Amino acid sequence: MTGWNAGEIADQSGRTAVVTGANSGIGFVTARELARRGAAVVLACRDATRGKAAEERVRAAAPGADVQFAPLDLADLSSVRAFAEGLPGKRLDLLINNAGVMALPQRRTVDGFEMQFGTNHLGHFALTGLLLPRLREAGHGARVVTVASGLHVLGTVDPRDLNMEHRYRRWIAYARSKSANLLFTHELARRLVAEGSRVVAAAAHPGYAATNLQTAGVRMEGREVAEHLVQLGNRLFAQSPEAGAVPSLYAATAPDVRPDDYFGPRLEYRGGGAPTRRAVRAPWTRNDRASAGLWAASERLTGVTYTWL
């Protein structure tokens, strides 16, 4: 994998990809690079204005590409269902669960879940379950890639308080939601292997990449000085969205990806080239009992029940 970069992505012609949160940051870069390699790409974004603008930017970067915006708000399960029902075609080759929120002040989703857990995990859990029949239709080569974070090591999921109703701490809530992403990937991969499916579930994290993710929380609170400091940190220390997207693109397209792989940048938080299987992963994210428990709770909370052969 040494030196691997987006320019090495294999031809994706004939494949269809859905990328959540594709209007900016690593989601946009992921969608753009897949389109450049011939994939038909659906940009699943919450904001219609930014989503349509991103569609035009992808078209400009990949002339003739089959790309379209479709509205998706992961913090609203009715929007998730509407997106899945409205997605054209029968098969889906790639689902990139990229969208997310980070370190927000305490908020609730439309359905009453803690915003980070509800958006980062539950929304993607429901979306994947609703789209899984299409991924099965694609068969060999189909993948679900969920974007986690190296910061998941700050906190595991507490099954007694999934919505952090007791002592909300924004960074711990974020860490728990990202641990949930990895537990979800672990359990999904385990179940797919058990049923003999050729769909592969893997995860990736971008490291420290300069995106809008870092500034959203402080902007919501009107903390202008903090927002400027975060922006300065991005300029001085963060890598580009292009570098941050490499692990996601590797997980989505490289031939040697295995179930439950977890890719990150070469230096864990930097180094866009050469993603590695040695990305730091907390042991609790491979715990079968924890992943099965979170799975059962997620089906109950979202009302989305996965069907297995």
C-alpha positions as CSV (number, residue, x, y, z in Angstrom):
1,M,0.0,0.0,0.0
2,T,3.0,2.3,0.3
3,G,2.5,5.4,-1.8
4,W,-1.0,4.6,-2.8
5,N,-3.0,7.6,-3.9
6,A,-6.3,8.4,-5.6
7,G,-4.7,8.3,-9.0
8,E,-4.5,4.5,-8.6
9,I,-8.2,3.9,-8.3
10,A,-9.3,1.2,-10.7
11,D,-11.8,1.9,-13.4
12,Q,-15.3,2.2,-11.8
13,S,-17.3,2.2,-15.0
14,G,-20.7,0.5,-14.6
15,R,-20.7,0.9,-10.8
16,T,-23.0,3.1,-8.8
17,A,-22.0,4.8,-5.6
18,V,-23.9,6.7,-2.9
19,V,-21.7,9.1,-0.9
20,T,-23.3,10.8,2.1
21,G,-22.2,14.3,3.0
22,A,-20.8,14.8,-0.4
23,N,-21.2,18.5,-0.7
24,S,-17.8,19.4,0.9
25,G,-14.7,18.1,2.5
26,I,-13.6,14.4,2.2
27,G,-17.1,13.4,1.0
28,F,-16.9,15.8,-2.0
29,V,-13.4,14.5,-2.9
30,T,-14.5,10.9,-2.6
31,A,-17.5,11.5,-4.9
32,R,-15.4,13.5,-7.3
33,E,-12.7,10.8,-7.6
34,L,-15.2,8.0,-8.0
35,A,-16.9,10.0,-10.8
36,R,-13.6,10.7,-12.5
37,R,-13.1,6.9,-12.6
38,G,-16.4,6.3,-14.3
39,A,-18.8,5.6,-11.5
40,A,-22.3,6.9,-11.4
41,V,-22.4,8.9,-8.2
42,V,-25.3,10.0,-6.0
43,L,-24.4,13.0,-3.8
44,A,-26.6,12.5,-0.7
45,C,-26.6,15.8,1.1
46,R,-28.8,17.6,3.7
47,D,-28.6,21.1,2.1
48,A,-30.1,21.3,-1.4
49,T,-28.3,24.5,-2.4
50,R,-24.9,23.1,-1.4
51,G,-25.7,19.7,-2.8
52,K,-26.6,21.0,-6.2
53,A,-23.5,23.3,-6.2
54,A,-21.4,20.2,-5.4
55,E,-23.1,18.3,-8.3
56,E,-22.0,21.1,-10.7
57,R,-18.5,21.0,-9.3
58,V,-18.2,17.3,-9.8
59,R,-19.5,17.6,-13.4
60,A,-16.9,20.3,-14.1
61,A,-14.1,18.0,-12.7
62,A,-15.5,14.9,-14.5
63,P,-17.1,15.9,-17.8
64,G,-19.7,13.5,-18.9
65,A,-20.0,11.9,-15.5
66,D,-23.3,10.4,-14.3
67,V,-23.8,12.4,-11.1
68,Q,-26.8,13.7,-9.3
69,F,-27.8,15.3,-6.0
70,A,-30.4,13.7,-3.8
71,P,-31.7,15.1,-0.5
72,L,-30.8,13.2,2.7
73,D,-30.9,14.3,6.3
74,L,-29.4,11.6,8.5
75,A,-30.9,13.4,11.6
76,D,-34.4,12.6,10.3
77,L,-35.3,9.0,9.8
78,S,-38.2,9.9,7.6
79,S,-35.7,11.6,5.3
80,V,-33.5,8.5,5.3
81,R,-36.5,6.3,4.3
82,A,-37.5,8.8,1.6
83,F,-34.0,8.8,0.2
84,A,-33.8,5.0,0.1
85,E,-37.3,4.7,-1.5
86,G,-36.5,7.4,-4.1
87,L,-33.1,6.0,-5.2
88,P,-33.4,4.9,-8.8
89,G,-32.2,1.6,-10.1
90,K,-32.0,-1.8,-8.5
91,R,-28.3,-2.3,-7.7
92,L,-25.8,-0.3,-5.7
93,D,-22.1,-1.1,-5.7
94,L,-20.7,1.4,-3.1
95,L,-22.3,3.0,-0.1
96,I,-19.9,5.5,1.6
97,N,-21.3,6.5,5.0
98,N,-19.3,9.7,5.2
99,A,-21.5,12.4,6.6
100,G,-21.1,13.4,10.2
101,V,-21.2,16.0,12.9
102,M,-18.6,16.7,15.6
103,A,-18.4,18.1,19.1
104,L,-21.8,19.9,18.9
105,P,-23.5,21.6,21.8
106,Q,-26.2,19.3,23.1
107,R,-28.9,18.9,20.5
108,R,-31.5,16.3,19.5
109,T,-32.4,14.9,16.1
110,V,-35.9,15.1,14.7
111,D,-36.6,11.7,16.3
112,G,-35.3,12.7,19.7
113,F,-31.8,11.1,19.6
114,E,-28.6,12.8,20.8
115,M,-27.5,14.5,17.6
116,Q,-24.0,13.0,17.2
117,F,-25.1,9.4,18.0
118,G,-28.3,9.9,15.9
119,T,-26.6,11.4,12.9
120,N,-23.2,9.6,12.8
121,H,-24.5,6.2,13.7
122,L,-28.3,5.7,13.7
123,G,-28.9,7.6,10.5
124,H,-26.2,5.5,8.7
125,F,-27.4,2.3,10.3
126,A,-30.9,2.9,9.0
127,L,-29.7,3.9,5.6
128,T,-27.4,0.9,5.2
129,G,-30.2,-1.5,6.2
130,L,-32.6,0.0,3.7
131,L,-30.1,-0.1,0.9
132,L,-28.7,-3.5,1.7
133,P,-30.9,-5.4,-0.8
134,R,-29.4,-3.3,-3.6
135,L,-25.9,-4.0,-2.4
136,R,-26.7,-7.7,-2.4
137,E,-28.0,-7.3,-6.0
138,A,-24.5,-6.0,-7.0
139,G,-22.8,-9.0,-5.4
140,H,-19.1,-9.3,-5.9
141,G,-17.3,-6.0,-5.3
142,A,-20.1,-4.3,-3.5
143,R,-18.9,-2.5,-0.3
144,V,-20.2,-0.5,2.6
145,V,-17.5,2.0,3.8
146,T,-18.2,3.8,7.1
147,V,-16.1,6.8,8.0
148,A,-15.1,6.7,11.7
149,S,-12.4,8.7,13.5
150,G,-9.2,8.2,15.4
151,L,-10.9,10.0,18.2
152,H,-13.1,7.0,18.8
153,V,-10.5,5.9,21.4
154,L,-11.8,8.6,23.8
155,G,-14.9,6.7,24.6
156,T,-16.8,3.5,24.1
157,V,-20.6,3.2,23.7
158,D,-22.5,3.1,27.0
159,P,-25.6,0.8,26.3
160,R,-27.3,2.2,29.4
161,D,-27.1,5.8,28.1
162,L,-26.9,5.7,24.3
163,N,-28.3,9.3,24.1
164,M,-26.0,10.7,26.8
165,E,-28.9,12.0,28.9
166,H,-26.6,12.1,31.9
167,R,-23.7,14.6,31.9
168,Y,-23.4,15.4,28.2
169,R,-19.8,16.0,27.1
170,R,-19.5,16.9,23.5
171,W,-16.2,15.2,22.7
172,I,-17.1,12.1,24.6
173,A,-20.4,12.0,22.7
174,Y,-18.5,12.3,19.4
175,A,-16.1,9.6,20.4
176,R,-18.9,7.3,21.3
177,S,-20.6,7.9,18.0
178,K,-17.4,7.0,16.2
179,S,-17.0,3.8,18.3
180,A,-20.5,3.0,17.3
181,N,-19.5,3.4,13.6
182,L,-16.7,0.8,14.2
183,L,-19.0,-1.6,16.2
184,F,-21.5,-1.3,13.4
185,T,-18.9,-2.2,10.8
186,H,-17.7,-5.1,12.9
187,E,-21.2,-6.6,13.3
188,L,-22.2,-5.9,9.7
189,A,-19.0,-7.6,8.4
190,R,-19.6,-10.6,10.7
191,R,-23.2,-11.0,9.6
192,L,-22.3,-10.6,5.9
193,V,-19.6,-13.3,6.2
194,A,-21.9,-15.6,8.1
195,E,-24.5,-15.5,5.3
196,G,-21.9,-16.0,2.6
197,S,-22.5,-12.6,1.1
198,R,-19.9,-11.1,-1.2
199,V,-20.7,-7.6,0.1
200,V,-17.7,-6.3,2.2
201,A,-18.1,-3.9,5.1
202,A,-15.0,-1.9,6.0
203,A,-14.2,1.4,7.8
204,A,-11.8,4.3,7.3
205,H,-10.8,7.5,9.0
206,P,-9.3,10.6,7.4
207,G,-6.9,11.7,10.2
208,Y,-6.8,15.4,10.8
209,A,-8.2,16.9,7.6
210,A,-9.2,20.5,7.1
211,T,-13.0,20.4,6.6
212,N,-16.1,22.2,7.9
213,L,-16.5,19.5,10.5
214,Q,-14.3,21.3,13.0
215,T,-16.0,24.6,12.9
216,A,-19.6,23.6,13.0
217,G,-20.0,23.3,16.8
218,V,-18.4,26.6,17.8
219,R,-20.2,28.4,15.0
220,M,-23.6,27.1,16.3
221,E,-22.7,28.7,19.6
222,G,-21.6,32.0,18.0
223,R,-18.1,31.7,19.4
224,E,-16.3,33.7,16.8
225,V,-12.8,33.7,18.5
226,A,-12.9,29.9,18.9
227,E,-14.0,29.5,15.3
228,H,-11.1,31.6,14.1
229,L,-8.7,29.6,16.2
230,V,-10.0,26.3,14.8
231,Q,-9.6,27.7,11.3
232,L,-6.1,28.7,12.0
233,G,-5.4,25.2,13.4
234,N,-6.7,23.8,10.2
235,R,-4.4,25.9,8.1
236,L,-1.3,25.2,10.1
237,F,-1.7,21.5,11.1
238,A,-4.4,19.8,9.1
239,Q,-3.9,17.9,5.8
240,S,-6.1,18.6,2.8
241,P,-9.5,17.0,2.1
242,E,-7.8,15.3,-0.9
243,A,-5.3,13.6,1.5
244,G,-8.1,12.9,4.0
245,A,-10.2,11.1,1.4
246,V,-7.5,8.6,0.5
247,P,-8.4,6.0,3.2
248,S,-12.1,6.1,2.2
249,L,-11.2,5.7,-1.4
250,Y,-8.9,2.8,-0.7
251,A,-11.5,1.0,1.4
252,A,-14.0,1.5,-1.4
253,T,-11.9,0.4,-4.4
254,A,-8.7,-1.4,-3.5
255,P,-8.6,-5.1,-4.4
256,D,-7.2,-6.4,-1.0
257,V,-9.8,-5.0,1.3
258,R,-11.2,-7.6,3.8
259,P,-14.3,-7.6,6.0
260,D,-14.0,-5.3,9.0
261,D,-10.8,-3.7,7.7
262,Y,-10.1,-0.2,9.2
263,F,-7.9,2.2,7.2
264,G,-6.3,5.4,8.3
265,P,-3.5,7.7,7.1
266,R,0.1,6.5,7.3
267,L,1.0,8.6,10.4
268,E,-2.4,8.0,12.0
269,Y,-3.5,11.6,11.9
270,R,-1.6,12.8,8.8
271,G,-0.1,11.3,5.6
272,G,-2.7,11.1,2.9
273,G,-0.8,8.5,0.9
274,A,-0.4,4.8,2.0
275,P,-3.5,4.1,4.2
276,T,-2.7,1.1,6.4
277,R,-4.6,-1.7,8.2
278,R,-2.6,-0.7,11.3
279,A,-4.8,2.2,12.1
280,V,-5.3,2.4,15.8
281,R,-8.5,0.7,16.8
282,A,-9.7,0.3,20.4
283,P,-10.3,-3.3,21.4
284,W,-13.9,-2.6,22.3
285,T,-14.8,-2.0,18.7
286,R,-14.2,-5.7,17.9
287,N,-16.2,-7.0,20.8
288,D,-18.9,-9.3,19.5
289,R,-21.2,-8.9,22.5
290,A,-21.0,-5.1,22.4
291,S,-21.5,-5.0,18.6
292,A,-24.5,-7.4,18.8
293,G,-26.0,-5.3,21.7
294,L,-25.6,-2.0,19.8
295,W,-27.1,-3.7,16.7
296,A,-30.2,-4.8,18.6
297,A,-30.7,-1.4,20.1
298,S,-30.2,0.3,16.8
299,E,-32.9,-1.8,15.1
300,R,-35.2,-1.0,18.0
301,L,-34.5,2.8,17.9
302,T,-34.6,3.2,14.1
303,G,-37.4,0.7,13.3
304,V,-35.1,-0.7,10.5
305,T,-34.7,-4.4,10.8
306,Y,-32.1,-6.0,8.5
307,T,-33.1,-9.1,6.6
308,W,-30.7,-12.0,6.2
309,L,-30.7,-15.0,3.9
